[in-house]
């Protein structure tokens, strides 16, 4: 069995590398947030108060992003290997054992990734603090601390999120009859699981609670609660994505006629059909847009906002943004092997390589535009709530921030879709088609 | 008589792993296929049947020798020119159907025409699906179709475009007897009107329907049979 696990890890190295990378990035981002609290505890006094104010928002941003990104990636990790699990069952591995093996793989990979992530954070903490707190001379002498007390909760959190999210998918994979898995090698649907209902409803309650508390909040205290509304709303949208995402994708892409190009037609049908894969890519970008847009919208609406400095943006948003964009890119990279075959099918049907490359580029555009629409909705909720609470009548929407993050998201997804496609197109077509 | 597909001293070798020894699969094959002809390629597993088909169709580059498709030398064509040649003149039927999973049966049939920017009416698409007996499954995606139905969609996709030559690689290999017979009946309608069918098969009865059978063994043409019976094919393979 150990041999089976190891050979599976090697055979699906691309998928597991993506999972490891996300666990590592989540560990690094989590370690930065944890070090903020640890440093505050060590520092004490007024320095601690200043750091606590930052750490609350930072931890909220990091937690929301980590839950969505790590959860999506873990689910995708299992979904992409459904065929392998079916083959295991056909040679006599019991479904319960499949679940145990997959859960163990996730546990080990996420544990290694998060530990490496915490270690990777150590050399970054000093320069990050110096840059981020450059505008606060009273905090210049702070020495960032992480220690075991900061790292262990991060490792436990990341390992739990990845393992639990993947474990549920593994349970579903084990329950699915193997013949069905082999027949539908790429199950496109994204089920609305109990976990999604619970997570989504908790996020709805959190948003409702924050909005309800706004009228009683002093105008100079509004920015922090307002900052949290957009990412939490993005969390709601990500959790309930299976209920609407396919329709949204089909709906807005229908505005561009299929006749404009074969590449657009292929990209459109592929993204709307592969909802599980699309959700895994779109949700992290949605969070990224909501984080950045929400910060600037809150800052523009609340009277205590002042000017958002580069340092505060890096400290508050840098990690979660990086994690979200990395998550979106990783999901595309992980699904690449499955896509190789799809591209080969299109070439076999008569497409030129240029059409296939253009289809990959259009997919990146569809992912990013869809995520931007959803992210803008989340920011809109925050802006309208802020405008209502602050009674300014002119809510701020952080449009420049939304545009900037959407642009970066588009660039990354373009690289993640087009480059592997170009490489895949160089492979031998018959071999790729015969791969399954 | 003009020649549709021609291979001359075709050699194809594959390296065994990175930097490993090179294993010859085809060792100098010369053959021609004329318009309207139905040619079957048979032989034991590993004899090079599928490799010959892929080299003939330009899906696999030859190691040495020459492949000419519709009078054009495949080795001298750019990737895009080759893709265009395949798109406009060639149809493929694979053992594993190779339908696009995100498209319905109707969309799969229409795809090659769309890619070739060729006008194909809804009536033509529906007719192609009706010809293979799948009118009611037109809006189903491949995942909701049986193996035989998927293969018939793949056939409808090929037949709708009326390509000059159809390459079929074990088209009935994954099907039950009844579905296989249905697919063979449909494929048998391809040759004629200048269109040719080149089919790799293990099925002796299927091979016996061909005008000509190439029997491959160890990468060379061992025997060539005209209008053989299934027994003739069996004897040629085993002796």
HADDOCK unambig.tbl for C-alpha pairs under 7 A between the chains (distance, minus, plus):
assign (segid A and resid 183 and name CA) (segid B and resid 143 and name CA) 6.85 0.50 0.50
assign (segid A and resid 184 and name CA) (segid B and resid 143 and name CA) 5.63 0.50 0.50
assign (segid A and resid 262 and name CA) (segid B and resid 114 and name CA) 6.57 0.50 0.50
assign (segid A and resid 262 and name CA) (segid B and resid 115 and name CA) 5.89 0.50 0.50
assign (segid A and resid 269 and name CA) (segid B and resid 102 and name CA) 6.04 0.50 0.50
assign (segid A and resid 269 and name CA) (segid B and resid 103 and name CA) 6.79 0.50 0.50
assign (segid A and resid 270 and name CA) (segid B and resid 102 and name CA) 5.53 0.50 0.50
assign (segid A and resid 273 and name CA) (segid B and resid 102 and name CA) 5.36 0.50 0.50
assign (segid A and resid 342 and name CA) (segid B and resid 100 and name CA) 6.95 0.50 0.50
assign (segid A and resid 345 and name CA) (segid B and resid 98 and name CA) 5.96 0.50 0.50
assign (segid A and resid 345 and name CA) (segid B and resid 99 and name CA) 6.87 0.50 0.50
assign (segid A and resid 345 and name CA) (segid B and resid 100 and name CA) 6.39 0.50 0.50
assign (segid A and resid 349 and name CA) (segid B and resid 112 and name CA) 5.64 0.50 0.50
assign (segid A and resid 350 and name CA) (segid B and resid 83 and name CA) 6.49 0.50 0.50
assign (segid A and resid 350 and name CA) (segid B and resid 86 and name CA) 6.46 0.50 0.50
assign (segid A and resid 350 and name CA) (segid B and resid 87 and name CA) 4.25 0.50 0.50
assign (segid A and resid 350 and name CA) (segid B and resid 112 and name CA) 5.64 0.50 0.50
assign (segid A and resid 350 and name CA) (segid B and resid 115 and name CA) 6.48 0.50 0.50
assign (segid A and resid 351 and name CA) (segid B and resid 83 and name CA) 6.92 0.50 0.50
assign (segid A and resid 351 and name CA) (segid B and resid 115 and name CA) 5.80 0.50 0.50
assign (segid A and resid 352 and name CA) (segid B and resid 80 and name CA) 5.93 0.50 0.50
assign (segid A and resid 352 and name CA) (segid B and resid 83 and name CA) 5.54 0.50 0.50
assign (segid A and resid 352 and name CA) (segid B and resid 84 and name CA) 6.87 0.50 0.50
assign (segid A and resid 353 and name CA) (segid B and resid 80 and name CA) 6.92 0.50 0.50
assign (segid A and resid 429 and name CA) (segid B and resid 59 and name CA) 6.54 0.50 0.50
assign (segid A and resid 430 and name CA) (segid B and resid 59 and name CA) 6.83 0.50 0.50
